[in-house]
Amino acid sequence: MADSDGEEPEKLKFNFLRGIEADAGELEWPAGADVVRKALSESLNAKNVAFLLGAGCSSYYAKGTDFFGDEEWQEVGIPTMAPLAKEFTKARTADEAGFPTAAERKVLIDEFGIDIGDKEYARNLERLMELLFSLRFTLSRSKLPKAKENLKVVNSIIQKVQAFLWGKCTNGAFANGDSTVGTLYETFFRKLVLRDRSLPRPWIFTTNYDLFNETAMDRLGLPYANGFSGVVERRFNPATFRYALAEQLDLTNRKWSAVDGFVYLCKIHGSISWTEDDHGLFPIRETAVSKGQEPGKVMIYPTPAKQNSSLGSPYADLFREFQSRIVREQSVLFTMGYAFGDEHINNIIYQALTIPTFRLIIFVDPTLEGEVAKLRALNDPRIWIIGGSGPEAGRKAHYFDTIIEEFMPQRPSERIDDAIQKVLEAMSSKKAETPPADGDSE
């Protein structure tokens, strides 16, 4: 439709970059979505498929109203690391419960020359956590007079960060009736699991410690392995990643068939449902999470420090699984909501790129600097970068909702489900319109 001056409105475009194979890489909505959908459909049928879901997948802004009734964008999911870091590290005129006190900030400045309000930490909570765990590691082994006192300050801030993250992952619109983000995850898994049963099951790796993945699969009735075994006490056991779920077809001939929809879930940065427990062979337990619960010894480390706990279970096992899966022949790794801010993960991805049959499909803002710019500069046809403007104002091509709704192929079962739903609705309305015959019982 032309505007008032008779000119055509500017069409929204997004980027689909495929290294030297691509030209400018710009595609128009909505026709360009078909091009991406066809390419992704082929990639989703690769022999080994893995997904890396970052913080962006659990964040979603929806239009709402503020206290005065004015329209504004509101977070109905979990904020990404940048806004979380800004909120936690900002200087306050007076001490607030749950945040670093002025005295604690002064200790960090006077004793270590570190200001947590610096850009490095105020933009990335992972960097702050990495710093704090490094300080804890050093101070716990130091014999200097002030080491014990300074260690208390560092531990206090670590506990506050964990409690802060715990609160963000358990409280919010999503925990008070808003199902927007949860529905997106459910739709994602519906589209994901319908792979040929002769192909290996898909793997979901995530840096998120929320429970959106588990909740979505539970509600859909999808079986999954997350590295824990047991019923009364679920403990971390990496051997479960070697298990598969199968149904018995013929008891006499011992014939088995893989169960459709089985998924492997690997939370490489920990989870709000994991706690440390010194009892038993495996010291990590998975527990139920409820609102208002205290975090306790919760296993959430946005960036595992390169010492102590990251060298042991479960982080070493989880990163080993990630490396093992994506370096296999004919592997495809999809990254969503991940801005390549974790050096350890990035190094593993770079290792995988040395394998000729590996393909990396990135949903990200193509104009980002840093690692994304480096990957783009490689001009490698095995690296696909998809991002830019979305199909309408306020949306982006690389956002989780757009990926699911516009780019992921619609499976035949979805069309069948839609058709069945229409039949049921038609039957229901017809039944409501038809009065019961005489003598019929309700």
N, C-alpha and C positions, 0 to 999 in steps of 0.2 A: 504494500500500500504506500502511495506517495505521501509526502508531508504537505503542509500548507503551501510551500513554495514550489510544489511540483517535483521535488527531488526525491529519489528513492532513499529511504533511511539506510544508514550504514549497517551492513550485515555483520552479525557476530561471527568471529572466527576463532579457531584454536589451532594449536600446533600438534602435528604428528610427525616427529623427527625420527628418521631411520638412517642416520649416518650418511654415507656417500650415495646411498640408493635414493635418497629423497632430494627434491628440489628445494623450494622455499619451505616446504613442510606445513603450509597454512591450508586449513580446510574450513569450509563454511558450514554453519549449522542450517538445517539438520542433515543435509546430504552427507557431510563429512562423517557423521556418526556411523553411517552404514559402512563406510570404508574401514573405520576402526573396529567395528563390531565383527566384520568378516575376518579381519586379521587376528583379532583376539580369539575368535572361535577356533581357528586353526591352532593357535598357541595353547589353548586350554586342553587340547587333545594330545599334547606332547606326552612322551613317555613318563617323564618325571616333572610334576608341577608343584611349585611351592609359592607361598605368599608371605610377604613381610608387611605386617600392618603396624603403622606407627601411630603416634598420638593424634594425628589429624583425623583418623577414622572414628574416634570416639568424641570428637568435637563437632557441634552443630549449632549454628545460630539461626534462630527463628524470630519472626516479627512478633513483638508483644507490646505491652504498654507499661510505662513506668508508674510511679506513685501518683503522679499528677494526671495520668490518663493519656500522656503523649506517647506516640508510637516510637518504639526503639527496637534494636536488634538485641536479643537475649540469648545467652548460652543455655541450651537445654541438655547438653552433654557434659563432657569434662574438658576444661580448657587445655590447650597445648602447653608445652613447657615454657614458652616465652611469656605469656601472660601470667602463668603460675609463678615464675621466677620474679617477675615485676612486682606482683602482689606481696610475695614473701620477703623480698630483700629491700623494699622501699623504706626510706628513713621515716620514722614516726615521731611526732612531737612529744608523745608520751608512750610509755611501755604498754603493750597490749598482750593479753594472754595468748599464748600459742605462737608468738613471733619473737625473734631475737631481741633481747633487751639492750638498752643503751650501754649497760655495763659489759655485756657479752660482746657487743660490737667493738667496744673500746679495747678489750683484751685481744681480739684478733688483730686490731690495728697496731697496738703497742708491742705485743709480743711477737707477731709474725709479719707485720707490715701488710696485712690483708684487709681490704675494705670490701665487704660483700655487696656494697652498692655499686661497685665498678661494673662497667658495661659487660665484661666477660661473664659475670655471675648474675647480673640483673636481667640478662636476656636468655640465660640458659641454666635452669636449675640442675641439670646434669653436671655441669662444670662445678657448681657449688658442692654437690654431693661427692664428687670425685675428690675435691679439695679436702672436705671434712674427713672422709675416710682415710686419706693419706696422712692428715694430721693425727687422727686417732692411732693409726698404725705406728707413727713415729713416737708420739708422746707415751704410748703404753710401754715402750721399750727404753725410754729415756730415764736417766738417773739424775737429771738436773733438779734443783730444789723446787722450781715452779711447775715441773712437769705434771705432777698429780693434780694440782689446782687447775692448770690449763686444760687438762684432759676432761675435767668435769664440765668445763665450759663447752668444749667441742662436743662432748656426748649430749649435753643439754640441747644444743642447736640441732644435732642429728635427730634426736627424738622429736623435736618440734617440726622438722622437715617431714619426717615420717607421719606424724600426726596430721600435719597440714595436707599431705597427699592422701592420707586415709580419708580425711573428711571430704576432700574433693571427689574421691572415688565412691563414696557411700552416700553422700548427701547432694541434693541438687534436684532439678526439675525431673530428671530421669528416675529418681527415687521417690518422687511424689506424684506419680500418675502420668507423666509425659512419656509416651512410648516411641517417640520419633527415632531416636538412635537405636533402640532395641529392634524396631521394625526393620531398619536398614540392615542390621546384622542378620536378621532372619532371612531377608530377601537375598542377601549375599550368599548364605549357605544353601538356600534352595537352588540357586543357579549354579553353585559350585559342585555339588555332590553327584550330579548325574553324569558321571564319567563311566565309560565302558568298564565293566568289572574285570576285564582282562588287563587293564592298566593299573599301575601302582596307585594307592590311595593318595590324595592330596595332603600336603603339609601346610599348616598355618603357623608361622613364626610371628610373634608379636613382642614389641617392646612395652606394650601397655600392661598395666597390672590391675586393670578393672576386670569386671566379670561379664562384659557384654558378649564375648564369644561363647562362654560356657552357658549363659542364660539362653542365648538364641538356639544353641544346639539342643539344650534340654527341652525347650518349648516345642521344637520341631521333632523331637524324638529321635535325634541323630546320635548314634553311638560314636564315642571318640576316646582316644587315648591321650592323656596329658602328662604321663610320666609318674602317676601315682597309682598305687595298688592298695587293696584292703577295703573293708566295709566299715567296721566300727572305728578303726584307726587307719586313715588313708595316709600312707607315707610315700615319700619320693623314692622311686625305684626305676632308674633309667632303663632297666631291662624291658620294661613294658613298652618302650618304643620299638622293640623288636617283635611285639605280638601283633597278630592280625585277628580280626573277628570274622568267623565263618559260620555258615549254617550247614548242618549235616543233611546230605541228600539221600544217602544209602548207607545204613548202619552196617550191613553185612559186608559191603565192598569198601567201606571206609572212604566214601566219596564226600568231598566238601566243596563248598562254593563260597567265595568271598561275599560278605554282606554288603549290599549297596549302601552308599551314603556314609561309610566309615571315614573318619577324619583324624589326623594326628595334630594335636595342638601343643605347641612348644613356646612357653612364655620366658623368653631369654633374659628378661630383667626382673623376674620375680612376679609376685602376685599379692594382692591384699588378703587372699585366702590361705597364704602360706605362713607358717609360724615355725620358729626354731624350737626343737624339742630334743633334749640330750638323751632321751631314753630310746632303746632299741637300736637295731642295725642301721636304720636310715633316720637321720636326725631332723628331717624336714617333714612337717605334717600339713595336710590340707584340711582346713576347718570351715564350717559354715560362717558366713558373714551376715551380721544384722545391724540395722541402724542403731546408732547410739553406743555401739560396742567400742571398747577401748582397743587400740591397735596392738598393744602388747609387743611381743617380739616378732613383729610382722616382717616378712621378707620382701621388702620393696626397695630396690636400689636402682634409681633411674639410670645410672651408669656404674656398673660394677667396677670398683677400684681395681687397679692392676696388682693388688696384693691380697693377702690373707683370704677372705671368704671367696673371692672370685676365682682363686686357684683351686678351690675344692668344690664339693657338691653343694648346690646343684648347678652352679653357673658354668663350670668347666664342662659338665656333661651336656648342658643345653647348647652351649656354643659349639661343642663337638658335633652334636646332631645337625646343627645348622650348616656347618662346614661339610659334613658328610653328605648331606642331601643335595646341596646345590652344585657340588663338583662332579656329580654323576653324569654319564653320557646322556645327551638329549634332554637336558634339564632347562626349565624355564622358571625364572624368578620374577614375580610381579611385586613391585613395591608400591604401597598405597599409604598416604598420610605420613610418609617418612621423608625427611629432608636431609638425610645423610649426615646427621650430627654425631654419630657414634663411630669412633675411629676403629674399634675392634670389629664391628659389623662390616664397615667399609673395606677393611683389609681382606676379609673373607670373600667379599663380593669381587674384589679385584683379582684374587686368586682364581675364582671361578671363571673369570674372563680370559684366563690363559687356556681354557679348554675350548676348542673350536666349535663344539656343538652347543655350548651354553648360550642362552639368550636372556637378556635383562630388559624387562618392560617396566618403565618408571612413570608413574603418574605424579607429576610435580610441576610447579611453576618453572617453565624452561628458562626464565630470565634470572633465576637464583644464581648467586655467586658461590664460590667455594667448590665443593665436590661435584655439584650438579654441573657447573660450568666446565670442570675438568672432564667429566664424562661426555658432555656434549662436544668438547673440543677433540675427543678421540676420533670422531667421525666414523664410528664403528657401526656397520649395518646390523650387528647383533644387539645393539643398544637402541631401544625405542624410548623416546621421551614424549609423553602425551600431557598436554596442559594448556592453560590459557583461559580465554573467556568461555563462559558456559552458554547454554542454549537460551538463557534469558538473563536480564539484569539481576545482580546479586548472587549469581551462581558462577562456579568455576569448573572448567573441564576436568581438573585434577582433584576435585573434591569427591569424597566417598559416595555421596548420594548420586552425583552425576555418573560416576563410574558404573554404579549398580544399575541405575535406571536407563542410561543411554548407551553404554558401551558393552556391558556384559551380555552375551547372547541370550535370547529368550529360549528356554528349553521347550521341547514339545509338551512336556508334562504341564508346564505353566499354561499353555494354550488349552490343554485338556481341562485343567483345573478351572480356568475361566469359563469354559463351555459348560462344565458340570454345575458351577455356581449359578450360571444364568438359567439352566434348566430347573434347578432347585427353587430359585426365586420365582420363576414362572409358575411352577407347580404350587408354591406356597400362596402366591397371589390368587391363582385360580381357585384354590381350595377355600380361601377366605371369601371369595365372591360367591361361591356356590352354597346356598343354604342347605342344611342337613335334611334328608327326606324324613317323612313321618315314621316314627318307630326306631330311627337310628339313635344309638346311644353315643354319648360323648366319650 
